[in-house]
Amino acid sequence: RGRCCCVQCCLWCLEKFLDFIGKNAMVYTAIYGDHFCEGATASFSLIFANLGRVAMMTSVTGLVVTIGKLSIATATTGIAAFVMTYYDPWKSELTSLLFPCLIIFTVAYVIAYCFMVVYDTAIDTIFLCFLLDEEMNAASGMMWADAGLKDIVQKYSAESQQLARELSGRHGEFNDAGYGGSAQLTNNQRVVTVN
């Protein structure tokens, strides 16, 4: 029984890891039109090189998305409970609000989940685009990212480098050439020029 639990835990972790890699690989593939495996490799190495910032962005995004889903479901249920309590025909016909409010909360949560997944994917896409912009254009000083976005993301760059060094010290060498020193985009690295 303990082995089965352990196997289930390992499979769950693998599934979450593959979902994370798959989403970023799809974003990379959408940006460059490369093959999926090439996009998965490039996006993983880029994310690993910026591990601290990815961890911070993921935790903040997860918190915001969870609060958003619960807020939307709770507000919708509260408004519905108010309407059912004070307005006819619900006021006179309902004996208990518990079951209708449970159904309303569940439906509102599912709908909020669908919308917040889009929001989460948009945040991940913008962040990966920022990392790619930084990888290609930071050395030339011609980044396309907005100054506000640069300030927010670069706030944790030192912690990101330190975490990547610590983790890769246990699992291999870390190239200390800058933000994405160990990240290789593809076989033919893209360069963006501004006319």
N, C-alpha and C positions, 0 to 999 in steps of 0.2 A: 504494500500500500504506500509506503514511504517512497519507493522507487517511482511508482506511478505519479505521485505528487511532484517529485523532482523532475521527471520527464515532462509533465505538463507545464511546469514553470519554465523549463528550458525552451520548450516549443513556443510558449507565449512570448518569451523574450526574443526569440528568433523572429517570430511574426511581427512584433513591434519594430524590430531593427529593419526587417525587409520592407515594411510599410514606409518607414522613414527614408530609407535609401531609395525606394521606388518613387516616392513623391518628388524627392530632389532630383532624381535621374530624369523624371518626366519634365520637370521645369528646365533642366539643362538641355534636354533634347528639344524642347519647344524653343529655346533661345537660339541654339546653334544648328538644329536639324541633324545632329549626329545620331549614331546608333544608340540603342538603349544601354547596352553593356558599357560602351565607351562613356556615355553620360553618367552612368552609375559610378564608374571608377573615378572619373574626373570630379564629380560632385562630392563623393565620399572623401577624396584626398583634400579637396578645398575645405570641406566642413571639419575634417580632422585637424587641419592646420589652424583653424579658428575655433577650437573646441570651447574655450571659455566664453566667447561671445555667443556661440550657438547655444550653450547651456543657459546663459542668461536670457537670451531671446526666447528660447523654448519655455523656460519656467514662467517668464512674464506673460508670454502669449497664452500658455495653458491656464494661468490664473485669470486673465482677462476673459478668455473664452468660457471658462467655467462660471465665472460671475455673471457673464452675459446670458448664458443659457438659463441659469437659476433665476436671474432678475426678470427675464422675459416671461418665463413660466409662472413665477410668483405674481408678477403684476397682472398678467392675463387672468389668472385664477382669482386674484383679489377683485378685479373689476367685475368678473362674472359673478362672484359671490355677492358683491354689492347689488348688482342688478337683480339677481334672483331673490335677494332679501327684501328689497324695497319697491319693486315694480311688479304689477300684475302682468300676466297671469301666473308667473312663477311664485310670487309671494303667497298667494292663496292655495296653490296646488301642491307645492313641495312640502313634505314633512321633514326632510333632512337634506342638508346641503353637502353632506360628506361624499356620497357617491358621485353626484354631478361634478363636484369640485375636483375629486380625484381624476375623473376622466378628462376634465378640462386641463388640469395640470399636466397629465401625461401627453395629451395631444399638443399642448403648447410647448412642452419640453422637446418633443420630437421635431416640431417645426423650427424651434429655436436652434436645435442641434444642427439641422440642415443648413440654416443660414450661417451659423457660426463656423461650420466647416469651411464654407467659402471664404469667410473672413480670415480664418487660420491659414488657409492655402495662399491667400493674397499676401499675408505677412511673410510667410516662408518664401514666396516668390520674390518679393521686394528685397528680402534679406540676401537671398542667393544672388540676385542681380547686383546688389551692392558689393558682395564679396568678389564677384567676377569683375566688376568695374575696378575695384581696388587692386585686384590681382594684375589687371592689364594696364591700368592707367595711373596708379599711385606714384610710380617712380617718375613719370613725366610731369606730374602735378596737374594733369588735365582730366581729373575725374568728372564724370557726368552727374554724380550724385549731388543732391541738394546739400547745402551747408548744414542745415538742421539735422538731416539724416546722418551725415558724417559725424557730427558732434555726439549724437546719441550712440551710434554703433562703436565709434572709436574710443568711447569712454572706458570700455572694458578690454581694449586690445592688449594691454600689458598682462592682465590676468589670463587672457586667452593664450598668449605665448608661453607663459609660465606653466599653465596646465598642460599644454601640448608637449612641452619639454619634459615634464614629469611623467606623463603617460608614455611618450615614445621612448623615454629613457629605459622604461621597463620592457618595451616592445620593439626596440630598434633605434636607429639614429634619427635625430631631428636636425634638419638643415636650418640654421639660424640666419637665414637670408632676409628676414623681414616678416611681414604679416603672413603671407602664404608661401613661405620659403619651400615647404615640402610639397606644395600642391602643384601638380602638372595638369594643365588644362586638357590637352590632347596631343597627338603626335605633331600636329601643325598648329602651334599656338597662334591665336588670333590677335591682331593688333588693330586698335581703333584709332583712326586719325581724324583730326578736326581740320576742315578747310577754312 
